[in-house]
Every structure is written in C-alpha cells, then in structure tokens.
Amino acid sequence: MRELTEQFPERKNAAISAGREERSRARGALRDLVLSLHQTHDALRIGHFDGSCNSLEPFSHAAVCAVPLLEAASAVVFVQPTDS
C-alpha cells in the first residue's frame, strides 16, 4: 500500500500541478489504511486477538470508501496524452 501511495505525487510536487486535491485525498486515504493495518498488527503482536479482529471491520469500510478517491486521483494523475 505504501508503494501505491507513492504513485500519487505529493501535493507540493511542482512537476504535476493537476489534481492536487484529488492526489491529497488519495494519499490521505491510503495513509489511513496503512495506519489501520499497523494498529491491527500491533494488537496481534501483543496477543489482543479480539482487538485486532475488531479493527478489521473499520479497515474494510475505509478501504471501500477509499476506492472513489483513488479512482478520482488516478483519472487526473494517469491521464494518457492524446496524439495530435
């Protein structure tokens, strides 16, 4: 997921000016998903299996909510140039 995040340039990247807001929202959604997985991992590591299982439902919901943000950012970042 971290690698996917890197596919969306940071907002301050001057090389790409289009879609700043879309990229920012996509990066934020992916960052939140990574942090959620870290929390799940931490709970598992210390033996809190119920806590880790309980954290998977919000993760699933967040993943579903992230899809439209990623699609919107992809439409701006990965636009193929047209032949003239």
DOTI-737049 format. One record per residue: residue number from 0; residue in three letters; chain; x negated, y negated, z of N, C-alpha, C in turn. Coordinates in nm, 3 decimals, decimal comma, always signed. Layout:
N
<num=NUM | residuo=ALA | cadena=A | nxx=X | nyy=Y | nzz=Z | caxx=X | cayy=Y | cazz=Z | cxx=X | cyy=Y | czz=Z>;
...
! end
This chain:
84
<num=0 | residuo=MET | cadena=A | nxx=-0,082 | nyy=+0,118 | nzz=+0,000 | caxx=+0,000 | cayy=+0,000 | cazz=+0,000 | cxx=-0,087 | cyy=-0,126 | czz=+0,000>;
<num=1 | residuo=ARG | cadena=A | nxx=-0,201 | nyy=-0,117 | nzz=+0,065 | caxx=-0,291 | cayy=-0,232 | cazz=+0,063 | cxx=-0,337 | cyy=-0,262 | czz=-0,079>;
<num=2 | residuo=GLU | cadena=A | nxx=-0,365 | nyy=-0,158 | nzz=-0,154 | caxx=-0,407 | cayy=-0,177 | cazz=-0,293 | cxx=-0,296 | cyy=-0,241 | czz=-0,375>;
<num=3 | residuo=LEU | cadena=A | nxx=-0,173 | nyy=-0,202 | nzz=-0,348 | caxx=-0,060 | cayy=-0,262 | cazz=-0,417 | cxx=-0,049 | cyy=-0,410 | czz=-0,383>;
<num=4 | residuo=THR | cadena=A | nxx=-0,073 | nyy=-0,443 | nzz=-0,258 | caxx=-0,070 | cayy=-0,583 | cazz=-0,216 | cxx=-0,169 | cyy=-0,667 | czz=-0,296>;
<num=5 | residuo=GLU | cadena=A | nxx=-0,285 | nyy=-0,610 | nzz=-0,323 | caxx=-0,388 | cayy=-0,683 | cazz=-0,397 | cxx=-0,349 | cyy=-0,706 | czz=-0,543>;
<num=6 | residuo=GLN | cadena=A | nxx=-0,249 | nyy=-0,637 | nzz=-0,593 | caxx=-0,203 | cayy=-0,659 | cazz=-0,730 | cxx=-0,127 | cyy=-0,790 | czz=-0,745>;
<num=7 | residuo=PHE | cadena=A | nxx=-0,087 | nyy=-0,846 | nzz=-0,632 | caxx=-0,016 | cayy=-0,973 | cazz=-0,631 | cxx=-0,110 | cyy=-1,079 | czz=-0,576>;
<num=8 | residuo=PRO | cadena=A | nxx=-0,167 | nyy=-1,163 | nzz=-0,662 | caxx=-0,265 | cayy=-1,263 | cazz=-0,616 | cxx=-0,208 | cyy=-1,351 | czz=-0,505>;
<num=9 | residuo=GLU | cadena=A | nxx=-0,295 | nyy=-1,393 | nzz=-0,416 | caxx=-0,254 | cayy=-1,480 | cazz=-0,307 | cxx=-0,199 | cyy=-1,612 | czz=-0,360>;
<num=10 | residuo=ARG | cadena=A | nxx=-0,120 | nyy=-1,673 | nzz=-0,280 | caxx=-0,055 | cayy=-1,800 | cazz=-0,317 | cxx=-0,157 | cyy=-1,906 | czz=-0,354>;
<num=11 | residuo=LYS | cadena=A | nxx=-0,271 | nyy=-1,909 | nzz=-0,285 | caxx=-0,371 | cayy=-2,012 | cazz=-0,310 | cxx=-0,463 | cyy=-1,981 | czz=-0,428>;
<num=12 | residuo=ASN | cadena=A | nxx=-0,443 | nyy=-1,868 | nzz=-0,495 | caxx=-0,523 | cayy=-1,832 | cazz=-0,611 | cxx=-0,490 | cyy=-1,928 | czz=-0,725>;
<num=13 | residuo=ALA | cadena=A | nxx=-0,587 | nyy=-2,011 | nzz=-0,761 | caxx=-0,564 | cayy=-2,114 | cazz=-0,863 | cxx=-0,561 | cyy=-2,057 | czz=-1,004>;
<num=14 | residuo=ALA | cadena=A | nxx=-0,611 | nyy=-1,936 | nzz=-1,023 | caxx=-0,615 | cayy=-1,876 | cazz=-1,156 | cxx=-0,476 | cyy=-1,844 | czz=-1,208>;
<num=15 | residuo=ILE | cadena=A | nxx=-0,383 | nyy=-1,820 | nzz=-1,116 | caxx=-0,245 | cayy=-1,789 | cazz=-1,155 | cxx=-0,153 | cyy=-1,887 | czz=-1,084>;
<num=16 | residuo=SER | cadena=A | nxx=-0,088 | nyy=-1,971 | nzz=-1,161 | caxx=-0,001 | cayy=-2,071 | cazz=-1,100 | cxx=+0,146 | cyy=-2,029 | czz=-1,097>;
<num=17 | residuo=ALA | cadena=A | nxx=+0,183 | nyy=-1,940 | nzz=-1,185 | caxx=+0,324 | cayy=-1,898 | cazz=-1,194 | cxx=+0,360 | cyy=-1,804 | czz=-1,080>;
<num=18 | residuo=GLY | cadena=A | nxx=+0,481 | nyy=-1,817 | nzz=-1,033 | caxx=+0,536 | cayy=-1,721 | cazz=-0,938 | cxx=+0,476 | cyy=-1,725 | czz=-0,799>;
<num=19 | residuo=ARG | cadena=A | nxx=+0,434 | nyy=-1,841 | nzz=-0,754 | caxx=+0,373 | cayy=-1,849 | cazz=-0,620 | cxx=+0,464 | cyy=-1,796 | czz=-0,512>;
<num=20 | residuo=GLU | cadena=A | nxx=+0,588 | nyy=-1,840 | nzz=-0,513 | caxx=+0,682 | cayy=-1,797 | cazz=-0,409 | cxx=+0,711 | cyy=-1,648 | czz=-0,419>;
<num=21 | residuo=GLU | cadena=A | nxx=+0,729 | nyy=-1,598 | nzz=-0,541 | caxx=+0,757 | cayy=-1,456 | cazz=-0,560 | cxx=+0,639 | cyy=-1,371 | czz=-0,511>;
<num=22 | residuo=ARG | cadena=A | nxx=+0,517 | nyy=-1,415 | nzz=-0,545 | caxx=+0,398 | cayy=-1,341 | cazz=-0,501 | cxx=+0,386 | cyy=-1,343 | czz=-0,350>;
<num=23 | residuo=SER | cadena=A | nxx=+0,414 | nyy=-1,457 | nzz=-0,291 | caxx=+0,405 | cayy=-1,470 | cazz=-0,146 | cxx=+0,505 | cyy=-1,378 | czz=-0,076>;
<num=24 | residuo=ARG | cadena=A | nxx=+0,627 | nyy=-1,374 | nzz=-0,127 | caxx=+0,729 | cayy=-1,286 | cazz=-0,067 | cxx=+0,692 | cyy=-1,139 | czz=-0,084>;
<num=25 | residuo=ALA | cadena=A | nxx=+0,639 | nyy=-1,103 | nzz=-0,200 | caxx=+0,600 | cayy=-0,964 | cazz=-0,224 | cxx=+0,485 | cyy=-0,924 | czz=-0,131>;
<num=26 | residuo=ARG | cadena=A | nxx=+0,385 | nyy=-1,010 | nzz=-0,121 | caxx=+0,271 | cayy=-0,981 | cazz=-0,032 | cxx=+0,318 | cyy=-0,971 | czz=+0,113>;
<num=27 | residuo=GLY | cadena=A | nxx=+0,408 | nyy=-1,058 | nzz=+0,153 | caxx=+0,460 | cayy=-1,054 | cazz=+0,289 | cxx=+0,536 | cyy=-0,926 | czz=+0,318>;
<num=28 | residuo=ALA | cadena=A | nxx=+0,617 | nyy=-0,883 | nzz=+0,223 | caxx=+0,694 | cayy=-0,760 | cazz=+0,241 | cxx=+0,601 | cyy=-0,640 | czz=+0,253>;
<num=29 | residuo=LEU | cadena=A | nxx=+0,499 | nyy=-0,636 | nzz=+0,169 | caxx=+0,403 | cayy=-0,525 | cazz=+0,175 | cxx=+0,322 | cyy=-0,529 | czz=+0,304>;
<num=30 | residuo=ARG | cadena=A | nxx=+0,284 | nyy=-0,649 | nzz=+0,346 | caxx=+0,210 | cayy=-0,663 | cazz=+0,472 | cxx=+0,295 | cyy=-0,609 | czz=+0,588>;
<num=31 | residuo=ASP | cadena=A | nxx=+0,423 | nyy=-0,645 | nzz=+0,590 | caxx=+0,512 | cayy=-0,597 | cazz=+0,697 | cxx=+0,524 | cyy=-0,444 | czz=+0,695>;
<num=32 | residuo=LEU | cadena=A | nxx=+0,528 | nyy=-0,386 | nzz=+0,575 | caxx=+0,536 | cayy=-0,240 | cazz=+0,566 | cxx=+0,409 | cyy=-0,175 | czz=+0,620>;
<num=33 | residuo=VAL | cadena=A | nxx=+0,295 | nyy=-0,231 | nzz=+0,587 | caxx=+0,167 | cayy=-0,177 | cazz=+0,637 | cxx=+0,163 | cyy=-0,187 | czz=+0,789>;
<num=34 | residuo=LEU | cadena=A | nxx=+0,203 | nyy=-0,301 | nzz=+0,843 | caxx=+0,204 | cayy=-0,317 | cazz=+0,989 | cxx=+0,299 | cyy=-0,219 | czz=+1,056>;
<num=35 | residuo=SER | cadena=A | nxx=+0,413 | nyy=-0,195 | nzz=+0,993 | caxx=+0,510 | cayy=-0,099 | cazz=+1,047 | cxx=+0,450 | cyy=+0,042 | czz=+1,050>;
<num=36 | residuo=LEU | cadena=A | nxx=+0,380 | nyy=+0,078 | nzz=+0,945 | caxx=+0,315 | cayy=+0,210 | cazz=+0,943 | cxx=+0,206 | cyy=+0,220 | czz=+1,049>;
<num=37 | residuo=HIS | cadena=A | nxx=+0,136 | nyy=+0,111 | nzz=+1,073 | caxx=+0,034 | cayy=+0,111 | cazz=+1,180 | cxx=+0,099 | cyy=+0,135 | czz=+1,316>;
<num=38 | residuo=GLN | cadena=A | nxx=+0,216 | nyy=+0,073 | nzz=+1,338 | caxx=+0,286 | cayy=+0,094 | cazz=+1,464 | cxx=+0,329 | cyy=+0,240 | czz=+1,479>;
<num=39 | residuo=THR | cadena=A | nxx=+0,377 | nyy=+0,298 | nzz=+1,370 | caxx=+0,416 | cayy=+0,439 | cazz=+1,373 | cxx=+0,296 | cyy=+0,526 | czz=+1,404>;
<num=40 | residuo=HIS | cadena=A | nxx=+0,185 | nyy=+0,498 | nzz=+1,340 | caxx=+0,062 | cayy=+0,575 | cazz=+1,363 | cxx=+0,015 | cyy=+0,561 | czz=+1,507>;
<num=41 | residuo=ASP | cadena=A | nxx=+0,018 | nyy=+0,439 | nzz=+1,559 | caxx=-0,026 | cayy=+0,416 | cazz=+1,697 | cxx=+0,061 | cyy=+0,494 | czz=+1,796>;
<num=42 | residuo=ALA | cadena=A | nxx=+0,192 | nyy=+0,495 | nzz=+1,773 | caxx=+0,283 | cayy=+0,570 | cazz=+1,860 | cxx=+0,252 | cyy=+0,719 | czz=+1,854>;
<num=43 | residuo=LEU | cadena=A | nxx=+0,227 | nyy=+0,770 | nzz=+1,736 | caxx=+0,193 | cayy=+0,912 | cazz=+1,721 | cxx=+0,062 | cyy=+0,945 | czz=+1,791>;
<num=44 | residuo=ARG | cadena=A | nxx=-0,034 | nyy=+0,857 | nzz=+1,776 | caxx=-0,166 | cayy=+0,881 | cazz=+1,832 | cxx=-0,163 | cyy=+0,895 | czz=+1,983>;
<num=45 | residuo=ILE | cadena=A | nxx=-0,076 | nyy=+0,820 | nzz=+2,049 | caxx=-0,069 | cayy=+0,829 | cazz=+2,195 | cxx=+0,040 | cyy=+0,924 | czz=+2,243>;
<num=46 | residuo=GLY | cadena=A | nxx=+0,100 | nyy=+0,997 | nzz=+2,148 | caxx=+0,196 | cayy=+1,100 | cazz=+2,185 | cxx=+0,339 | cyy=+1,055 | czz=+2,202>;
<num=47 | residuo=HIS | cadena=A | nxx=+0,373 | nyy=+0,935 | nzz=+2,158 | caxx=+0,511 | cayy=+0,887 | cazz=+2,165 | cxx=+0,585 | cyy=+0,924 | czz=+2,037>;
<num=48 | residuo=PHE | cadena=A | nxx=+0,621 | nyy=+1,050 | nzz=+2,029 | caxx=+0,684 | cayy=+1,100 | cazz=+1,907 | cxx=+0,822 | cyy=+1,040 | czz=+1,883>;
<num=49 | residuo=ASP | cadena=A | nxx=+0,898 | nyy=+1,019 | nzz=+1,991 | caxx=+1,029 | cayy=+0,956 | cazz=+1,975 | cxx=+1,015 | cyy=+0,814 | czz=+1,920>;
<num=50 | residuo=GLY | cadena=A | nxx=+0,918 | nyy=+0,742 | nzz=+1,973 | caxx=+0,895 | cayy=+0,605 | cazz=+1,926 | cxx=+0,852 | cyy=+0,600 | czz=+1,780>;
<num=51 | residuo=SER | cadena=A | nxx=+0,769 | nyy=+0,697 | nzz=+1,741 | caxx=+0,725 | cayy=+0,699 | cazz=+1,602 | cxx=+0,841 | cyy=+0,734 | czz=+1,509>;
<num=52 | residuo=CYS | cadena=A | nxx=+0,925 | nyy=+0,826 | nzz=+1,550 | caxx=+1,042 | cayy=+0,862 | cazz=+1,469 | cxx=+1,139 | cyy=+0,746 | czz=+1,460>;
<num=53 | residuo=ASN | cadena=A | nxx=+1,157 | nyy=+0,676 | nzz=+1,571 | caxx=+1,249 | cayy=+0,562 | cazz=+1,572 | cxx=+1,199 | cyy=+0,448 | czz=+1,483>;
<num=54 | residuo=SER | cadena=A | nxx=+1,069 | nyy=+0,438 | nzz=+1,465 | caxx=+1,015 | cayy=+0,330 | cazz=+1,382 | cxx=+1,027 | cyy=+0,359 | czz=+1,233>;
<num=55 | residuo=LEU | cadena=A | nxx=+1,056 | nyy=+0,483 | nzz=+1,198 | caxx=+1,066 | cayy=+0,516 | cazz=+1,055 | cxx=+1,194 | cyy=+0,463 | czz=+0,991>;
<num=56 | residuo=GLU | cadena=A | nxx=+1,301 | nyy=+0,453 | nzz=+1,067 | caxx=+1,426 | cayy=+0,401 | cazz=+1,010 | cxx=+1,412 | cyy=+0,254 | czz=+0,969>;
<num=57 | residuo=PRO | cadena=A | nxx=+1,359 | nyy=+0,167 | nzz=+1,057 | caxx=+1,338 | cayy=+0,029 | cazz=+1,012 | cxx=+1,239 | cyy=+0,019 | czz=+0,896>;
<num=58 | residuo=PHE | cadena=A | nxx=+1,139 | nyy=+0,107 | nzz=+0,895 | caxx=+1,044 | cayy=+0,109 | cazz=+0,783 | cxx=+1,116 | cyy=+0,141 | czz=+0,653>;
<num=59 | residuo=SER | cadena=A | nxx=+1,202 | nyy=+0,241 | nzz=+0,655 | caxx=+1,276 | cayy=+0,279 | cazz=+0,535 | cxx=+1,363 | cyy=+0,164 | czz=+0,486>;
<num=60 | residuo=HIS | cadena=A | nxx=+1,428 | nyy=+0,098 | nzz=+0,580 | caxx=+1,513 | cayy=-0,016 | cazz=+0,544 | cxx=+1,427 | cyy=-0,128 | czz=+0,483>;
<num=61 | residuo=ALA | cadena=A | nxx=+1,314 | nyy=-0,157 | nzz=+0,546 | caxx=+1,225 | cayy=-0,262 | cazz=+0,496 | cxx=+1,170 | cyy=-0,227 | czz=+0,358>;
<num=62 | residuo=ALA | cadena=A | nxx=+1,143 | nyy=-0,099 | nzz=+0,335 | caxx=+1,092 | cayy=-0,056 | cazz=+0,205 | cxx=+1,197 | cyy=-0,079 | czz=+0,096>;
<num=63 | residuo=VAL | cadena=A | nxx=+1,321 | nyy=-0,046 | nzz=+0,126 | caxx=+1,429 | cayy=-0,067 | cazz=+0,030 | cxx=+1,447 | cyy=-0,217 | czz=+0,003>;
<num=64 | residuo=CYS | cadena=A | nxx=+1,438 | nyy=-0,298 | nzz=+0,107 | caxx=+1,453 | cayy=-0,443 | cazz=+0,091 | cxx=+1,335 | cyy=-0,504 | czz=+0,015>;
<num=65 | residuo=ALA | cadena=A | nxx=+1,220 | nyy=-0,441 | nzz=+0,020 | caxx=+1,101 | cayy=-0,493 | cazz=-0,047 | cxx=+1,108 | cyy=-0,475 | czz=-0,199>;
<num=66 | residuo=VAL | cadena=A | nxx=+1,182 | nyy=-0,376 | nzz=-0,245 | caxx=+1,185 | cayy=-0,345 | cazz=-0,388 | cxx=+1,222 | cyy=-0,466 | czz=-0,475>;
<num=67 | residuo=PRO | cadena=A | nxx=+1,331 | nyy=-0,536 | nzz=-0,446 | caxx=+1,363 | cayy=-0,651 | cazz=-0,532 | cxx=+1,256 | cyy=-0,761 | czz=-0,528>;
<num=68 | residuo=LEU | cadena=A | nxx=+1,191 | nyy=-0,778 | nzz=-0,413 | caxx=+1,084 | cayy=-0,878 | cazz=-0,402 | cxx=+0,965 | cyy=-0,839 | czz=-0,489>;
<num=69 | residuo=LEU | cadena=A | nxx=+0,932 | nyy=-0,710 | nzz=-0,488 | caxx=+0,821 | cayy=-0,661 | cazz=-0,569 | cxx=+0,854 | cyy=-0,670 | czz=-0,718>;
<num=70 | residuo=GLU | cadena=A | nxx=+0,978 | nyy=-0,639 | nzz=-0,752 | caxx=+1,018 | cayy=-0,648 | cazz=-0,892 | cxx=+1,014 | cyy=-0,792 | czz=-0,942>;
<num=71 | residuo=ALA | cadena=A | nxx=+1,060 | nyy=-0,885 | nzz=-0,858 | caxx=+1,059 | cayy=-1,027 | cazz=-0,898 | cxx=+0,916 | cyy=-1,076 | czz=-0,917>;
<num=72 | residuo=ALA | cadena=A | nxx=+0,827 | nyy=-1,038 | nzz=-0,827 | caxx=+0,687 | cayy=-1,080 | cazz=-0,839 | cxx=+0,621 | cyy=-1,012 | czz=-0,958>;
<num=73 | residuo=SER | cadena=A | nxx=+0,654 | nyy=-0,888 | nzz=-0,983 | caxx=+0,596 | cayy=-0,816 | cazz=-1,097 | cxx=+0,637 | cyy=-0,881 | czz=-1,228>;
<num=74 | residuo=ALA | cadena=A | nxx=+0,759 | nyy=-0,928 | nzz=-1,236 | caxx=+0,807 | cayy=-0,992 | cazz=-1,358 | cxx=+0,728 | cyy=-1,117 | czz=-1,389>;
<num=75 | residuo=VAL | cadena=A | nxx=+0,679 | nyy=-1,184 | nzz=-1,286 | caxx=+0,603 | cayy=-1,308 | cazz=-1,307 | cxx=+0,454 | cyy=-1,279 | czz=-1,328>;
<num=76 | residuo=VAL | cadena=A | nxx=+0,399 | nyy=-1,189 | nzz=-1,247 | caxx=+0,255 | cayy=-1,164 | cazz=-1,249 | cxx=+0,215 | cyy=-1,079 | czz=-1,368>;
<num=77 | residuo=PHE | cadena=A | nxx=+0,295 | nyy=-0,980 | nzz=-1,401 | caxx=+0,255 | cayy=-0,883 | cazz=-1,504 | cxx=+0,323 | cyy=-0,907 | czz=-1,637>;
<num=78 | residuo=VAL | cadena=A | nxx=+0,351 | nyy=-1,032 | nzz=-1,668 | caxx=+0,414 | cayy=-1,065 | cazz=-1,796 | cxx=+0,313 | cyy=-1,040 | czz=-1,907>;
<num=79 | residuo=GLN | cadena=A | nxx=+0,355 | nyy=-0,967 | nzz=-2,006 | caxx=+0,267 | cayy=-0,937 | cazz=-2,120 | cxx=+0,272 | cyy=-1,053 | czz=-2,218>;
<num=80 | residuo=PRO | cadena=A | nxx=+0,156 | nyy=-1,099 | nzz=-2,265 | caxx=+0,158 | cayy=-1,207 | cazz=-2,364 | cxx=+0,220 | cyy=-1,160 | czz=-2,494>;
<num=81 | residuo=THR | cadena=A | nxx=+0,290 | nyy=-1,250 | nzz=-2,559 | caxx=+0,353 | cayy=-1,216 | cazz=-2,686 | cxx=+0,258 | cyy=-1,251 | czz=-2,800>;
<num=82 | residuo=ASP | cadena=A | nxx=+0,267 | nyy=-1,177 | nzz=-2,908 | caxx=+0,186 | cayy=-1,205 | cazz=-3,026 | cxx=+0,246 | cyy=-1,323 | czz=-3,100>;
<num=83 | residuo=SER | cadena=A | nxx=+0,162 | nyy=-1,414 | nzz=-3,142 | caxx=+0,211 | cayy=-1,531 | cazz=-3,217 | cxx=+0,212 | cyy=-1,505 | czz=-3,364>;
! end
